[in-house]
């Protein structure tokens, strides 16, 4: 776990919690800020890009290493 407001550790959470928590965290960030989401839910690989597309946020990057996914989301204006 981290206290960094720009990092969300969503490991151990299942759909739809990683997206719901990312949405809540993004609300507290300024436009243009980046949020790093760490998840291990297999559905997140579909859910997070879809959430970004639907909400207008930019998915800057996504990666997967040993079943742990990392997403960088830039908050839209």
HELIX and SHEET records of a PDB file:
HELIX    1   1 UNK A   17  UNK A   27  1                                  11    
HELIX    2   2 UNK A   44  UNK A   55  1                                  12    
SHEET    1   A 4 UNK A   7  UNK A   9  0                                        
SHEET    2   A 4 UNK A  34  UNK A  39  1                                        
SHEET    3   A 4 UNK A  68  UNK A  74 -1                                        
SHEET    4   A 4 UNK A  58  UNK A  65 -1                                        
END                                                                             
